[in-house]
Amino acid sequence: MKNNNAFLVLISVFFFWGFVAASNDILIPVFKEKLNLEQWQSQMISFAFYVAYTVGSVIYFGLSKATGGDLLNRIGYKNGIALGLVISAIGTMLFYPAAEMSSFALMISGLFIVGLGFSLQQTAANPLVITIGDPTKGSQRLSLAGGINNFGTTIGPLVVSFAIFGSVAAPSTLDSLDAVKTPYLILGVAFIIVALFFKFSSLPNKIEAEEPVIDAEHPSTFQHNSAIHYPQLWMGMIAIFLYVGVEVSTASNLPEFMRIHLKTPTNEIATYVSLFWASLMIGRWTGAVGALNVKDSYKNLFRFVLPYAAFGIFLLANGIAQHDTSSLYYYVFVILVLIGADYFTSGNPARQLLLFSSIGIVALIIGMLADGMVSVYAFISVGLFCSTLWPCIFTLAIAGLGKNTNQGSGFLIMMIMGGGFISLLQGVVADENILGIQYSYIIGVACFVYLAFYGYKASSILKKQGISYDNKVIAH
C-alpha cells in the first residue's frame, strides 16, 4: 500500500473521532436529567447533530461555488481536516458555559458546531483514504479506518464515564453539571492538538486520484462539470441516506422491542445495544483484512482472528463495566456468517454491498417473524452487515468523478441526515395502532432492498465508464 505513513496519520484521527463521539452517550443523558428536558427535546440533540452534517455540506458547496472552485482543492486535504477539527473544538468549548448557565440552547449549539466540524473532516478524510493507495482496495482501507473509529467508540465511554463519575459502572447521575466542564475542555484542547498534528504532518494536501482499471475497449465518456450528473453519485447519495437510516433506526428501536417483547429491564438493555455498535467494529475489522500488506496465507488467518479479537474487546469492555454478557456468547456463530460472506465478496465493493444488504434483509425478516433471543440476535446482527456498507457505497459513488471527487464527497456527507429521518419514520410506524415495534423493522427491509439494488446497478454503471474493481490497477 502506498503512502503508509499518510494512512497511519489518517487512521489515528479516525480513532480520535470515535472516542469523542462516544462521549455523547454518557453526557447527553446527564444534560437531559439536569435540564429537565422533555422526550422530544432529547431527540432534538441527535437531530441537531445529524442536521449539522447536511448544513455543513451545503455551506461547503456554497463556498465552493462562490469562490469559483472546489474548496478542498483550494485549501488542501490536510488543511481542511485541521480546519474541521478547530471548528469542532469551538463547539466543545460551548459546553462550559452551557453547564455554567444550565442552558439547553448553548448545548444544542455546541453539538451543532461539533457536527459542522465533523462534516468538513469527513468530506476530506473519506475520499483521501480511498485515493492514497490502490483504488481497488479503497473500500477495504475505509473499512480499516472505520474499524479504528469503532475501537475508539468502544473504549471511549469507559474512559469518559470514569472521568465524570469516577467509575466505569457508575449510573448517569450527577449532583451538578460542573463535572462535565473539565472533560469537554480537555476534548476541545485535544481537538486543537490533533489539528496542529495534521497541519504539520506528512499527509499530502493534494492527491491525484487513480481510478480502477480503464478498459481500453470501453473508455469512459462520462466527463461532467458537476458531480451530481454522474449516476453512481446521485444514486449513492440515496444509498447513504438509507444506509445511515437503517443503521441508526435498527439500534435506536432495539430497546423498545426488548422492553415490550422480552420484558428486559432498562438497565440491562445497554449491553445489547453496545453489541450492535461493536458489531460494526467486528465487521469493519474483517473487511479491512484485504488492505493489509501481508501474504495471502496471513490474510486468511486474520480473516478469522480479527473479528473475534474485536468481539473479545467488546466482552472485555463490558466486563470492566460489570455488565453480564453470558447470554451473548452464542454470537460467535453469527460472526461466522460474516466471515464467510466477506470471503466470498473478495473485497469487491459492489458485490459486498449486494450480498451484505441481502443478508441484512434476511436478518430483519427473521427478527420480525421470530421472538425472544432469536429476534434480538437477528436485529443485532444487522450491525455486522451494515459495517462495511459505508465504505462500499462511498467507494462506488465517487469512482470516476475525477476533479469532482470532493464535491461528490460533500454531497454524500450531506445525506447522513438519513439517520434522523429514517429512525423517526420507523418510530412513527412502530405505534401499536399502525405496525407495532416488531413489524416496524419493515422500514429497514425497504432500505436494504434499495442498497442491494444499488450494489447491482453501480457495478454495471461503472463498467460502462470503463471502471472495474475486479482487476488490478494499470497505468494510464
C-alpha positions as CSV (number, residue, x, y, z in Angstrom):
1,M,0.0,0.0,0.0
2,K,1.3,3.4,-1.0
3,N,1.6,6.3,1.4
4,N,1.7,4.1,4.5
5,N,2.7,6.9,6.8
6,A,0.0,9.2,5.5
7,F,-2.6,6.4,6.0
8,L,-1.4,5.9,9.6
9,V,-1.9,9.6,10.3
10,L,-5.5,9.3,8.9
11,I,-6.5,6.3,11.0
12,S,-5.2,8.0,14.1
13,V,-7.7,10.7,13.7
14,F,-10.5,8.2,12.9
15,F,-9.8,6.7,16.4
16,F,-10.0,10.2,17.9
17,W,-13.3,10.9,16.3
18,G,-14.8,7.7,17.6
19,F,-13.5,8.3,21.1
20,V,-15.0,11.8,21.2
21,A,-18.3,10.8,19.6
22,A,-18.8,8.2,22.3
23,S,-18.8,10.8,25.0
24,N,-22.3,11.9,23.8
25,D,-23.8,8.6,25.0
26,I,-22.5,9.5,28.5
27,L,-23.1,13.2,28.7
28,I,-26.4,13.7,26.9
29,P,-28.5,11.8,29.4
30,V,-26.8,13.9,32.1
31,F,-28.0,17.1,30.5
32,K,-31.4,15.7,29.9
33,E,-31.8,14.9,33.6
34,K,-30.3,18.1,35.0
35,L,-32.1,20.4,32.5
36,N,-35.4,18.6,32.9
37,L,-35.8,18.1,29.1
38,E,-38.9,16.6,27.5
39,Q,-38.5,13.4,25.4
40,W,-38.9,15.4,22.2
41,Q,-36.2,17.8,23.3
42,S,-33.7,14.9,24.0
43,Q,-34.4,13.7,20.4
44,M,-33.5,17.2,19.2
45,I,-30.0,16.6,20.5
46,S,-29.4,13.8,17.9
47,F,-31.4,15.6,15.3
48,A,-29.2,18.7,15.6
49,F,-26.1,16.7,15.3
50,Y,-27.2,14.9,12.2
51,V,-28.6,18.0,10.5
52,A,-25.2,19.7,11.1
53,Y,-23.7,17.3,8.6
54,T,-26.2,18.4,6.0
55,V,-25.8,22.1,6.8
56,G,-22.0,21.7,6.7
57,S,-22.2,20.1,3.3
58,V,-24.5,22.9,1.9
59,I,-22.1,25.5,3.3
60,Y,-19.2,23.7,1.7
61,F,-21.0,23.5,-1.7
62,G,-21.9,27.2,-1.5
63,L,-18.4,28.4,-0.6
64,S,-17.0,26.3,-3.5
65,K,-19.4,27.9,-5.9
66,A,-18.8,31.4,-4.6
67,T,-15.0,31.0,-4.9
68,G,-15.1,29.5,-8.3
69,G,-13.6,26.2,-7.4
70,D,-13.7,23.2,-5.1
71,L,-12.9,24.4,-1.5
72,L,-10.7,21.4,-0.6
73,N,-8.8,21.6,-3.8
74,R,-8.0,25.2,-2.9
75,I,-7.1,24.8,0.8
76,G,-5.9,21.2,0.6
77,Y,-6.9,17.9,2.3
78,K,-5.0,18.1,5.5
79,N,-5.7,21.8,5.9
80,G,-9.4,21.0,5.5
81,I,-9.2,18.3,8.2
82,A,-7.3,20.6,10.5
83,L,-9.9,23.4,10.0
84,G,-12.7,21.0,10.7
85,L,-11.0,20.0,14.0
86,V,-10.7,23.6,15.0
87,I,-14.4,24.2,14.3
88,S,-15.3,21.1,16.4
89,A,-13.1,22.5,19.2
90,I,-15.1,25.7,19.2
91,G,-18.3,23.6,19.6
92,T,-16.9,21.6,22.6
93,M,-15.9,24.9,24.3
94,L,-19.5,25.9,24.4
95,F,-20.3,23.1,26.8
96,Y,-18.5,25.0,29.6
97,P,-21.0,28.0,29.5
98,A,-23.8,25.5,28.8
99,A,-23.1,23.7,32.1
100,E,-22.4,27.0,33.9
101,M,-25.7,28.5,32.8
102,S,-27.7,25.3,32.6
103,S,-28.5,26.3,29.0
104,F,-30.1,23.8,26.6
105,A,-29.7,26.2,23.7
106,L,-26.0,26.5,24.3
107,M,-25.6,22.7,24.5
108,I,-27.5,22.3,21.2
109,S,-25.4,25.0,19.6
110,G,-22.2,23.3,20.8
111,L,-23.3,19.9,19.4
112,F,-24.3,21.5,16.1
113,I,-20.9,23.2,15.7
114,V,-19.1,19.9,16.5
115,G,-21.2,18.3,13.8
116,L,-20.2,21.1,11.3
117,G,-16.6,20.4,12.0
118,F,-17.1,16.7,11.5
119,S,-18.8,17.4,8.2
120,L,-15.8,19.1,6.8
121,Q,-13.4,16.5,8.3
122,Q,-15.3,13.6,6.7
123,T,-15.7,15.4,3.4
124,A,-11.9,15.5,3.2
125,A,-10.9,12.3,5.0
126,N,-13.1,9.7,3.3
127,P,-12.0,10.3,-0.3
128,L,-8.4,10.7,0.9
129,V,-8.4,7.3,2.5
130,I,-9.7,5.8,-0.8
131,T,-7.2,7.7,-3.1
132,I,-3.9,7.4,-1.2
133,G,-3.3,3.8,-2.3
134,D,-4.5,1.2,-4.7
135,P,-8.1,2.3,-5.5
136,T,-9.3,-1.3,-5.9
137,K,-8.6,-1.6,-2.1
138,G,-10.1,1.8,-1.3
139,S,-13.2,0.4,0.4
140,Q,-11.1,-2.0,2.5
141,R,-8.9,0.8,3.7
142,L,-12.0,2.8,4.6
143,S,-13.2,-0.3,6.5
144,L,-9.9,-0.4,8.4
145,A,-10.2,3.3,9.3
146,G,-13.8,2.7,10.3
147,G,-12.7,-0.2,12.5
148,I,-10.2,2.0,14.3
149,N,-13.0,4.6,14.7
150,N,-15.2,1.9,16.3
151,F,-12.4,0.9,18.6
152,G,-12.3,4.4,19.9
153,T,-16.1,4.3,20.3
154,T,-15.9,1.1,22.3
155,I,-13.4,2.3,24.9
156,G,-14.4,5.9,24.9
157,P,-17.5,5.5,27.1
158,L,-15.4,3.7,29.7
159,V,-12.8,6.5,29.9
160,V,-15.4,9.3,29.8
161,S,-17.6,7.6,32.4
162,F,-14.6,7.2,34.7
163,A,-13.6,10.9,34.2
164,I,-17.0,12.2,35.2
165,F,-18.4,9.6,37.6
166,G,-15.2,8.1,39.0
167,S,-16.3,4.6,37.9
168,V,-17.0,2.9,34.6
169,A,-20.0,1.3,36.1
170,A,-21.5,4.4,37.8
171,P,-25.0,5.5,36.9
172,S,-25.6,8.6,34.8
173,T,-26.5,10.8,37.7
174,L,-24.7,13.9,39.0
175,D,-25.3,16.4,41.8
176,S,-24.2,19.2,39.4
177,L,-23.3,19.8,35.8
178,D,-19.9,21.2,36.9
179,A,-18.4,17.7,36.5
180,V,-18.8,17.8,32.7
181,K,-16.9,21.1,32.2
182,T,-13.4,19.8,32.5
183,P,-13.8,16.7,30.2
184,Y,-15.2,18.9,27.4
185,L,-12.5,21.5,27.8
186,I,-10.0,18.6,27.6
187,L,-11.7,17.3,24.5
188,G,-11.5,20.8,22.9
189,V,-7.8,21.1,23.7
190,A,-7.3,17.6,22.2
191,F,-9.0,18.7,19.0
192,I,-6.6,21.7,18.7
193,I,-3.6,19.4,19.3
194,V,-4.7,17.0,16.6
195,A,-5.4,19.9,14.2
196,L,-1.8,21.0,14.7
197,F,-0.7,17.4,14.3
198,F,-2.4,17.3,10.9
199,K,-1.2,20.7,9.8
200,F,2.4,19.7,10.2
201,S,2.1,16.1,9.2
202,S,3.4,14.4,6.0
203,L,-0.2,13.9,4.8
204,P,-0.5,15.2,1.3
205,N,-2.6,18.3,0.7
206,K,-3.4,17.3,-2.9
207,I,-3.6,13.9,-4.4
208,E,-4.3,13.0,-8.0
209,A,-6.8,10.1,-7.7
210,E,-6.1,7.0,-9.6
211,E,-9.1,5.2,-10.9
212,P,-9.6,1.4,-11.0
213,V,-8.8,-0.2,-14.4
214,I,-9.8,1.8,-17.5
215,D,-10.9,-0.7,-20.2
216,A,-9.3,0.4,-23.5
217,E,-12.2,-1.1,-25.4
218,H,-14.8,0.8,-23.4
219,P,-13.2,4.1,-22.4
220,S,-15.1,6.4,-20.2
221,T,-17.2,9.1,-22.0
222,F,-18.6,10.5,-18.8
223,Q,-16.9,13.8,-18.3
224,H,-19.2,16.2,-16.4
225,N,-18.7,19.6,-14.8
226,S,-20.7,18.7,-11.8
227,A,-20.6,15.5,-9.6
228,I,-24.4,15.4,-9.4
229,H,-24.5,14.4,-13.1
230,Y,-22.8,11.1,-12.5
231,P,-25.4,8.4,-11.9
232,Q,-23.2,6.5,-9.5
233,L,-23.1,9.6,-7.3
234,W,-26.7,10.7,-7.1
235,M,-27.8,7.0,-6.6
236,G,-25.1,6.7,-4.0
237,M,-26.5,9.8,-2.2
238,I,-29.8,7.9,-1.8
239,A,-27.9,4.9,-0.6
240,I,-26.0,6.8,2.1
241,F,-29.3,8.3,3.3
242,L,-30.9,4.9,3.6
243,Y,-27.8,3.1,4.9
244,V,-27.3,5.6,7.8
245,G,-31.0,5.4,8.4
246,V,-31.3,1.6,8.7
247,E,-28.2,1.5,10.9
248,V,-29.4,4.2,13.4
249,S,-33.1,3.1,13.4
250,T,-32.3,-0.6,13.9
251,A,-30.3,0.2,17.1
252,S,-32.5,3.0,18.4
253,N,-35.6,0.9,18.3
254,L,-34.0,-2.2,19.8
255,P,-34.5,-1.1,23.5
256,E,-38.3,-0.6,22.9
257,F,-38.5,-4.0,21.2
258,M,-36.7,-5.7,24.1
259,R,-38.8,-3.9,26.7
260,I,-42.1,-4.9,25.1
261,H,-41.4,-8.4,23.9
262,L,-38.7,-9.7,26.3
263,K,-39.7,-7.6,29.4
264,T,-35.9,-6.8,29.6
265,P,-35.1,-4.3,32.5
266,T,-33.9,-0.9,31.2
267,N,-30.6,-1.2,33.0
268,E,-29.8,-4.5,31.1
269,I,-30.6,-3.3,27.6
270,A,-27.4,-1.2,27.2
271,T,-25.2,-4.3,26.8
272,Y,-27.3,-5.5,23.8
273,V,-27.2,-2.1,22.1
274,S,-23.5,-1.9,22.7
275,L,-23.1,-5.2,20.9
276,F,-24.9,-3.8,17.9
277,W,-22.3,-1.0,17.7
278,A,-19.5,-3.4,18.5
279,S,-20.7,-5.4,15.5
280,L,-19.7,-2.5,13.3
281,M,-16.2,-2.8,14.6
282,I,-16.2,-6.6,14.1
283,G,-17.4,-6.3,10.5
284,R,-15.0,-3.5,9.6
285,W,-12.0,-5.3,11.1
286,T,-13.0,-8.3,9.0
287,G,-13.5,-6.2,5.8
288,A,-10.1,-4.4,6.3
289,V,-8.1,-7.6,6.0
290,G,-7.7,-7.1,2.3
291,A,-6.0,-3.7,2.9
292,L,-3.2,-5.3,5.0
293,N,0.1,-5.6,3.2
294,V,0.7,-9.3,4.2
295,K,0.8,-12.6,2.4
296,D,-2.4,-14.3,1.4
297,S,-1.9,-17.1,3.9
298,Y,-1.8,-14.5,6.7
299,K,-4.8,-12.7,5.3
300,N,-6.9,-15.9,5.6
301,L,-5.7,-16.2,9.2
302,F,-6.5,-12.6,10.0
303,R,-10.0,-13.0,8.4
304,F,-10.8,-15.3,11.4
305,V,-8.7,-13.8,14.1
306,L,-9.6,-10.1,13.7
307,P,-13.4,-10.4,14.1
308,Y,-13.1,-12.5,17.2
309,A,-10.5,-10.1,18.6
310,A,-13.0,-7.3,18.1
311,F,-15.7,-9.4,19.8
312,G,-13.2,-10.0,22.6
313,I,-12.7,-6.3,23.1
314,F,-16.5,-5.9,23.4
315,L,-16.6,-8.6,26.1
316,L,-13.6,-7.1,27.9
317,A,-15.1,-3.6,27.9
318,N,-18.4,-4.8,29.2
319,G,-16.7,-7.0,31.8
320,I,-14.8,-3.9,33.1
321,A,-18.2,-2.1,33.2
322,Q,-19.6,-5.1,35.2
323,H,-22.2,-5.9,32.6
324,D,-23.5,-9.5,32.2
325,T,-22.7,-10.8,28.7
326,S,-23.3,-14.5,29.2
327,S,-26.4,-14.5,27.0
328,L,-24.3,-13.2,24.1
329,Y,-21.6,-15.9,23.8
330,Y,-23.5,-17.6,21.0
331,Y,-22.9,-14.6,18.9
332,V,-19.6,-16.2,17.9
333,F,-21.6,-18.4,15.5
334,V,-23.3,-15.4,13.9
335,I,-19.9,-13.9,13.2
336,L,-19.1,-17.0,11.1
337,V,-21.7,-15.9,8.6
338,L,-20.0,-12.5,8.3
339,I,-16.6,-14.2,7.7
340,G,-18.0,-16.4,5.0
341,A,-19.8,-13.5,3.3
342,D,-16.6,-11.4,3.4
343,Y,-14.5,-14.2,1.9
344,F,-17.0,-14.6,-0.9
345,T,-17.0,-11.0,-2.0
346,S,-13.2,-10.8,-2.2
347,G,-13.2,-7.1,-1.4
348,N,-15.3,-6.1,-4.4
349,P,-17.4,-3.1,-3.1
350,A,-20.4,-3.7,-5.4
351,R,-20.5,-7.4,-4.7
352,Q,-20.2,-6.8,-1.0
353,L,-22.9,-4.2,-1.0
354,L,-25.3,-6.6,-2.8
355,L,-24.5,-9.6,-0.6
356,F,-24.4,-7.8,2.8
357,S,-27.6,-5.9,2.1
358,S,-29.3,-9.2,1.1
359,I,-28.2,-10.8,4.3
360,G,-29.4,-7.7,6.2
361,I,-32.9,-8.3,4.7
362,V,-32.9,-11.9,5.8
363,A,-31.8,-10.9,9.3
364,L,-34.6,-8.3,9.7
365,I,-37.2,-10.7,8.4
366,I,-36.0,-13.3,10.9
367,G,-36.2,-10.7,13.7
368,M,-39.8,-9.8,12.7
369,L,-41.0,-13.4,12.4
370,A,-39.2,-14.9,15.4
371,D,-39.2,-13.9,19.0
372,G,-37.1,-14.0,22.2
373,M,-33.3,-14.0,21.9
374,V,-33.5,-15.2,18.3
375,S,-35.1,-11.9,17.3
376,V,-32.6,-10.0,19.4
377,Y,-29.7,-11.8,17.8
378,A,-31.2,-11.2,14.3
379,F,-31.6,-7.4,14.9
380,I,-28.2,-7.1,16.5
381,S,-26.6,-8.9,13.5
382,V,-27.7,-6.1,11.3
383,G,-24.7,-4.2,12.7
384,L,-22.4,-6.8,11.2
385,F,-23.8,-6.4,7.7
386,C,-24.1,-2.6,7.9
387,S,-20.5,-2.5,9.0
388,T,-18.8,-2.2,5.5
389,L,-21.7,-0.6,3.6
390,W,-20.4,2.9,4.2
391,P,-17.0,2.3,2.5
392,C,-18.6,0.3,-0.2
393,I,-21.2,3.0,-1.1
394,F,-18.6,5.8,-0.8
395,T,-16.1,4.0,-3.0
396,L,-18.6,3.3,-5.7
397,A,-20.2,6.7,-5.6
398,I,-17.0,8.7,-6.1
399,A,-15.4,6.4,-8.6
400,G,-14.8,8.2,-11.9
401,L,-15.6,11.6,-10.6
402,G,-12.0,12.9,-11.0
403,K,-11.9,16.7,-10.3
404,N,-15.4,16.5,-8.9
405,T,-14.4,14.0,-6.2
406,N,-14.5,16.4,-3.3
407,Q,-17.8,17.9,-4.5
408,G,-19.3,14.4,-4.6
409,S,-17.9,13.6,-1.2
410,G,-19.7,16.7,0.2
411,F,-23.0,15.6,-1.3
412,L,-22.6,12.1,0.3
413,I,-21.8,13.6,3.7
414,M,-24.9,15.7,3.3
415,M,-27.1,12.6,3.2
416,I,-26.0,11.4,6.7
417,M,-29.2,13.2,7.8
418,G,-31.0,9.9,6.9
419,G,-30.1,8.7,10.4
420,G,-32.5,11.2,11.8
421,F,-35.4,10.8,9.3
422,I,-35.5,7.0,8.9
423,S,-35.3,6.4,12.6
424,L,-38.2,9.0,13.1
425,L,-40.2,7.2,10.3
426,Q,-39.7,3.8,12.0
427,G,-40.7,5.3,15.3
428,V,-44.0,6.6,13.8
429,V,-45.0,3.2,12.3
430,A,-43.9,1.4,15.5
431,D,-47.1,2.7,17.1
432,E,-49.3,-0.2,18.2
433,N,-52.1,1.3,16.1
434,I,-50.0,1.1,12.9
435,L,-47.5,-1.8,12.7
436,G,-46.1,-2.2,16.2
437,I,-42.5,-2.2,17.2
438,Q,-41.5,-5.7,15.8
439,Y,-43.0,-5.2,12.4
440,S,-41.8,-1.6,12.2
441,Y,-38.5,-3.1,11.0
442,I,-40.1,-3.5,7.6
443,I,-38.7,0.1,7.1
444,G,-35.2,-1.3,7.4
445,V,-36.0,-4.1,4.9
446,A,-37.1,-1.5,2.4
447,C,-33.8,0.4,2.9
448,F,-31.8,-2.8,2.4
449,V,-33.7,-3.6,-0.8
450,Y,-32.5,-0.3,-2.4
451,L,-29.0,-0.8,-1.1
452,A,-28.8,-4.3,-2.7
453,F,-30.2,-2.7,-5.9
454,Y,-27.5,0.0,-5.8
455,G,-24.8,-2.6,-5.4
456,Y,-26.1,-4.4,-8.5
457,K,-26.7,-1.2,-10.6
458,A,-23.5,0.6,-9.6
459,S,-21.3,-2.2,-11.0
460,S,-22.9,-2.0,-14.4
461,I,-22.8,1.8,-14.4
462,L,-19.1,1.9,-13.7
463,K,-18.4,-0.8,-16.2
464,K,-20.0,1.4,-18.9
465,Q,-17.5,4.0,-17.8
466,G,-14.6,1.6,-18.1
467,I,-14.1,1.2,-14.4
468,S,-13.8,-2.2,-12.7
469,Y,-12.9,-3.4,-9.2
470,D,-12.2,-6.9,-10.2
471,N,-9.0,-6.1,-12.0
472,K,-5.6,-4.7,-10.9
473,V,-4.8,-1.1,-11.4
474,I,-3.0,-0.3,-14.6
475,A,-1.1,2.9,-15.5
476,H,-3.0,5.3,-17.8
